[in-house]
Amino acid sequence: MAIDIAVPSLGESIKQALLVKWHKAAGDYVNADEPLCELETDKANVDVPAASAGVLQPLAKEGEQVAVGQVIARIEAGVAPVKTVTKSPAAPKTPTPALVSPPVITPPPATKPSDPAVALQDYSPAVRVLLQEHHLNPKTIPATGPNGRLTAEDVQAYLAKGNGGVKAAKPLPPAAAPPVAATSEPPLVFDADGICRVAMSKIRKRIAQTMVQAQQTAAILTTFNEIDLTQVIELRGKYKDRFQELYGVGLGFMSFFARAVVLSLKEFPRINAFIDGDDIVYHNHVNLGIAVSTERGLAVPVLRNIQTMSFARIETEIKRLAGAVRDGKLSLEELSGGTFTITNGGVFGSLLSTPILNPPQSGILGMHAIQKRPVVVNDRIEIRAMMYVALSYDHRLVDGRDSVSFLVRLKQYLEDPARLMLEI
């Protein structure tokens, strides 16, 4: 039986994609949920999985524009590859007729259900990290994704119901870090008039549209403050080696800022809300977007329900998402649903900026370069590690009092990191 493979829903307002490449060739045998091809949208590159096991027949070509719902391949379900039988040297013919055996049909090697290292390969990176961290057996978690796939939301919902104690037969191995792709922009070729015209990529077009939309639909205002990060730096220096030893990931500044943002948003929920028509939509969770600059454009991967994450989990997710950004392998699930965003221009040396909102969000925090400056502490001049921070917000929803108070609260958490642990 032939099964059609169609372009899946790629997110709100996305109707088309570019078929970048096929991972499998015509006639190849594929397993269920195995990636078949890569699609590029204006938000991310997405792999299309096989709906069932069988032999693949592509119907669309690499480089072709395809529409959501368009059939791009068919799979002859249930057809297994024929094992090539090596014949021994022919024996002398005898008059006795030999029985003709049918060709030997050998299905692809079965995965051992008891081998969690192999089983994890069938899940997305976000799901693998959650399964590994909580030692969960994926077979016990209800799956609601397309074609019965297990999503990160499924695992988080499972954990929220108090099921974190269900263990796999043995601890799941850590997910392999994705290879870092070496990417660079192609060299510019100029004509005789010194002009080089290059078509905008889908992602760059989307960035341009989003920035204009933000400026035209929101009343964006920015407020500033400065934070003394001396205690955070001392705390990080004291424990970073032990942190790395225990959790296998470095202790960065972003986890401190992320935790401070979560606690501050709890006090000022409008900054974590957005306007929808005549309504205000509030959230009882924080899906934190972290803006990442790539050669292909700006990407904002989202750490969902970050309010439930430990420092180690935040750092692990940031590291994983950074690798996925570099490889262009972020899923739409990992790029959507953000409620607040952090952008760090300090990695490029920016001292001060006014970040633009990521619609429909109502707030974005700008981090900047850390500089040692003379400041007054207890009526004495001291050299301290200082950072300017900026909060851009939608003034239609967020008043100046809340925006300023939010930054002050953030400053208090970071200047005295013990507050982060005590949530006071």
C-alpha positions in Angstrom: 0.0 0.0 0.0 1.4 3.4 -1.0 1.3 6.2 1.6 1.5 9.8 0.5 4.0 12.1 2.2 2.8 15.7 2.3 4.4 19.0 3.4 3.2 19.3 7.0 1.8 22.4 8.7 4.8 24.7 9.1 3.3 27.2 11.5 1.0 30.1 11.4 1.0 32.2 8.1 3.6 29.9 6.5 2.2 28.5 3.3 5.3 27.5 1.3 8.8 26.1 1.8 11.9 25.4 -0.2 12.9 21.7 -0.6 16.6 22.0 0.3 17.6 18.4 0.0 16.6 14.8 0.2 18.2 12.7 2.9 17.1 9.5 1.1 17.2 8.6 -2.6 14.5 7.0 -4.7 14.2 3.3 -4.0 15.8 3.6 -0.5 14.2 1.7 2.4 13.2 4.0 5.2 12.0 3.4 8.8 9.0 5.0 10.3 9.8 8.6 11.6 13.1 8.6 9.8 13.9 12.1 8.3 13.2 12.1 4.5 14.0 15.6 3.4 14.8 19.1 4.6 12.5 22.0 4.1 13.5 25.7 4.5 10.9 28.1 5.7 11.2 31.8 6.6 11.7 30.7 10.3 13.7 27.5 10.3 14.8 24.4 8.5 12.6 21.5 9.1 13.0 17.7 8.5 9.9 15.8 7.1 9.7 12.4 8.7 8.5 9.1 7.1 4.9 8.3 8.1 5.7 4.5 7.9 8.4 2.1 6.9 8.8 1.2 3.3 10.5 2.1 0.0 10.7 5.8 -0.9 9.7 7.4 -4.2 10.3 11.2 -4.2 7.9 13.3 -6.2 9.5 16.8 -5.8 13.0 17.9 -6.7 15.6 19.6 -4.6 15.4 23.4 -5.0 11.7 23.3 -5.7 9.1 25.5 -3.9 6.5 23.3 -2.3 3.2 24.2 -0.6 1.8 23.1 2.7 -0.3 20.0 2.0 1.5 19.2 -1.3 2.4 15.5 -1.8 6.2 15.4 -2.2 6.8 11.7 -1.9 5.2 8.2 -1.6 6.2 5.3 0.5 5.4 1.7 -0.5 4.6 0.7 3.0 5.7 -2.7 4.3 8.0 -3.4 1.5 11.3 -4.6 2.9 14.6 -4.7 0.9 15.6 -7.9 -0.7 18.7 -9.5 0.7 21.3 -10.2 -1.9 22.2 -13.9 -1.7 25.8 -14.7 -2.7 25.8 -17.9 -4.7 28.5 -20.5 -4.3 30.2 -21.9 -7.4 27.8 -23.7 -9.6 27.7 -27.5 -8.9 27.5 -30.0 -11.8 24.0 -30.2 -13.2 22.1 -33.4 -12.4 19.0 -34.6 -14.0 17.1 -34.3 -10.7 15.0 -31.1 -10.8 15.9 -28.7 -8.0 13.3 -26.9 -6.0 13.3 -23.1 -6.7 13.3 -21.2 -3.4 11.7 -17.8 -3.3 14.0 -14.8 -2.7 14.9 -14.2 0.9 13.2 -11.1 2.3 15.1 -9.6 5.2 13.5 -6.7 7.0 15.8 -3.9 8.3 17.6 -4.6 11.6 15.2 -4.2 14.4 16.0 -1.9 17.2 16.3 -3.4 20.6 13.6 -1.8 22.8 15.8 -2.5 25.7 18.6 -0.4 24.3 17.8 3.2 25.3 20.8 4.6 23.4 19.3 3.4 20.1 15.7 4.2 21.1 16.6 7.9 21.8 17.7 8.4 18.2 14.1 8.3 17.1 13.2 11.5 19.0 13.8 15.2 18.5 16.8 16.8 20.3 14.4 18.6 22.7 12.7 15.4 23.6 16.0 13.4 24.0 17.3 16.0 26.5 14.1 15.8 28.6 14.1 12.0 28.5 17.8 11.8 29.5 17.6 14.3 32.3 14.6 12.8 34.0 15.5 9.1 33.1 12.0 8.6 31.5 10.8 5.7 29.5 9.4 7.3 26.3 7.0 4.4 25.8 5.1 5.3 28.9 4.4 8.9 27.8 1.2 9.7 25.7 2.3 11.2 22.4 0.1 13.9 20.7 2.4 15.0 17.8 1.9 14.4 14.1 1.8 10.7 13.2 1.9 9.8 16.9 5.3 11.5 17.4 6.4 12.4 21.0 6.9 16.1 21.5 8.7 18.1 24.1 5.3 19.4 25.3 4.1 15.8 25.8 7.1 15.1 28.1 6.6 18.4 30.0 2.9 17.7 30.5 3.8 14.2 31.7 6.3 15.7 34.2 3.8 18.3 35.4 1.5 15.6 36.4 4.0 14.3 38.9 5.3 11.4 36.8 9.0 12.3 37.1 9.7 9.2 39.1 9.1 6.8 36.3 12.5 5.4 35.4 13.8 3.7 32.3 15.4 0.3 32.6 18.7 2.0 32.9 19.8 5.6 32.7 19.5 7.0 29.3 22.8 8.2 27.7 23.3 11.9 27.1 22.2 13.1 23.6 25.1 13.5 21.3 26.0 17.1 20.6 25.3 18.1 17.0 28.3 18.9 14.9 29.1 22.5 14.3 28.7 23.4 10.7 31.3 25.7 9.2 29.2 28.3 7.4 30.1 31.5 5.7 28.5 33.9 3.3 29.5 33.4 -0.4 31.9 36.0 -1.8 30.3 39.0 -3.4 30.7 39.4 -7.1 30.4 43.0 -8.4 29.6 44.0 -12.0 31.4 46.7 -14.0 29.4 49.4 -12.2 30.5 48.1 -8.8 27.1 46.7 -8.0 26.2 43.2 -6.5 22.6 42.2 -6.4 21.7 39.2 -4.2 18.2 37.8 -3.6 17.0 38.0 0.0 16.7 34.6 1.7 13.3 33.6 3.2 14.6 34.1 6.7 15.9 37.6 5.9 12.6 38.5 4.3 10.8 37.3 7.4 13.1 39.3 9.7 12.4 42.4 7.7 8.7 41.9 7.8 8.7 41.2 11.5 10.8 44.3 12.4 8.5 46.6 10.4 5.4 44.9 11.9 6.8 45.5 15.4 7.4 49.2 14.7 4.0 49.7 13.1 1.8 47.8 15.5 3.3 48.5 19.0 4.1 51.6 20.9 7.7 50.7 21.7 9.5 52.5 24.5 12.8 51.6 26.1 14.0 52.1 29.7 17.5 51.6 31.0 19.4 50.7 34.1 22.8 49.4 35.1 23.7 46.3 37.0 26.8 45.5 39.2 27.6 41.9 38.2 30.6 41.7 40.6 28.9 39.1 42.9 27.6 37.0 40.0 31.2 36.9 38.6 32.6 35.9 41.9 30.0 33.2 42.4 30.5 31.9 38.9 34.3 31.9 39.4 34.0 30.0 42.6 31.8 27.2 41.4 32.2 27.0 37.6 34.7 24.1 37.7 32.5 22.0 40.1 29.4 22.9 38.0 31.1 21.7 34.9 32.2 18.5 36.7 28.7 17.7 38.0 26.6 18.7 35.0 28.9 18.5 32.0 28.1 22.0 30.9 29.7 25.4 31.6 28.1 27.9 33.9 27.4 31.1 31.9 25.8 34.4 32.7 22.6 33.7 30.7 21.2 31.2 33.3 21.5 33.9 36.0 19.7 36.4 33.8 17.1 33.9 32.8 16.3 33.0 36.4 16.2 36.7 37.3 13.8 37.4 34.4 11.5 34.5 35.5 11.2 35.9 39.0 10.7 39.5 37.9 8.0 38.5 35.4 6.1 36.8 38.2 5.8 40.2 39.9 5.0 42.1 36.7 2.9 39.7 34.6 1.9 42.3 32.0 5.4 42.3 30.6 4.9 38.5 30.0 1.5 39.1 28.3 0.4 40.4 24.9 -2.5 42.2 23.3 -4.9 40.2 21.1 -7.5 42.5 19.6 -9.4 44.0 22.6 -8.0 41.3 25.0 -4.9 40.9 27.1 -3.5 37.4 27.1 -1.6 36.5 30.3 0.6 33.4 30.8 1.2 31.4 34.0 4.5 30.2 32.5 7.6 31.8 30.8 8.6 30.6 27.4 11.9 32.5 27.1 13.3 33.3 23.6 17.0 33.9 23.4 18.0 35.9 20.2 20.9 34.3 18.4 22.7 35.9 15.4 23.7 33.5 12.6 25.1 34.0 9.1 21.6 33.2 7.7 19.9 35.8 10.0 18.5 36.2 13.4 17.0 33.2 15.1 15.1 33.2 18.5 15.0 29.7 19.9 12.6 29.3 22.8 13.2 27.6 26.2 9.7 26.5 27.1 8.5 26.6 30.7 11.9 27.9 31.8 10.4 28.6 35.2 10.7 24.9 36.0 14.3 24.6 34.9 17.4 24.4 37.1 20.6 26.4 36.3 22.1 23.2 34.8 19.1 22.5 32.7 19.0 26.1 31.4 22.7 25.9 30.4 22.2 22.5 28.8 19.3 23.8 26.7 21.1 26.9 25.7 24.1 24.8 24.5 21.9 22.4 22.6 19.9 25.2 20.9 23.0 27.1 20.0 24.3 24.0 18.2 20.9 23.6 16.4 21.0 27.2 15.4 24.5 26.9 13.9 23.4 23.7 12.0 20.1 25.3 10.8 18.3 22.4 12.5 15.9 24.2 14.8 12.4 22.8 14.7 9.4 25.1 14.4 8.4 23.9 17.9 11.6 25.3 19.2 11.1 28.7 17.5 7.5 29.4 18.4 5.4 30.2 21.5 7.8 32.7 23.2 6.4 35.0 25.8 9.5 37.2 26.5 12.9 37.5 24.8 16.5 38.2 25.9 19.0 39.6 23.3 22.7 40.0 24.1 24.5 42.6 22.0 27.3 42.5 24.5 28.8 39.5 22.8 29.6 41.8 19.9 30.8 44.6 22.1 27.6 46.7 22.3 27.6 49.0 25.3 24.0 50.2 24.9 21.1 49.6 22.5 17.3 49.7 22.2 16.1 46.2 21.2 13.0 45.8 19.1 10.1 43.7 20.3 9.5 40.2 18.9 5.7 40.3 18.1 3.3 39.7 19.7 5.4 39.8 22.8 5.3 42.9 25.0 8.8 42.9 26.4 12.4 42.2 25.4 15.5 42.6 27.6 18.8 43.8 26.1 22.1 42.7 27.7 25.3 44.5 26.9 29.0 44.4 27.4 30.4 44.0 30.9 32.9 46.8 31.7 34.9 47.6 34.8 34.0 51.1 35.9 34.5 53.2 39.0 31.3 53.4 41.0 30.3 54.6 44.4 29.7 51.7 46.9 28.9 52.6 50.5 30.2 56.1 49.9 33.5 54.7 48.5 34.7 54.6 44.9 35.4 51.0 43.8 36.1 49.3 40.5 33.1 47.1 39.7 32.0 44.9 36.8 29.0 46.9 35.3 26.5 46.2 32.6 23.9 48.4 31.1 20.5 46.7 30.5 17.6 47.9 28.4 13.9 46.9 28.5 11.9 47.7 25.4 8.2 47.2 26.0 4.8 47.8 24.4 3.6 51.0 26.1 0.0 50.2 25.0 0.0 47.4 27.7 2.9 48.1 30.0 3.1 51.4 32.0 6.3 53.2 32.8 6.1 52.2 36.5 6.0 48.5 35.8 8.8 48.7 33.2 11.1 50.6 35.5 10.2 48.5 38.5 10.9 45.3 36.5 14.4 46.4 35.7 15.0 47.5 39.3 13.8 44.1 40.5 16.1 42.4 38.0 19.0 44.5 39.2 18.3 43.5 42.8 18.3 39.8 42.0 21.6 40.0 40.1 23.5 42.2 42.4 22.7 39.9 45.3 22.5 36.4 43.7 21.3 34.8 47.0 18.0 36.4 46.2 17.7 34.1 43.2 18.0 31.0 45.3 15.6 32.3 48.0 13.2 34.0 45.5 13.0 37.2 47.7 
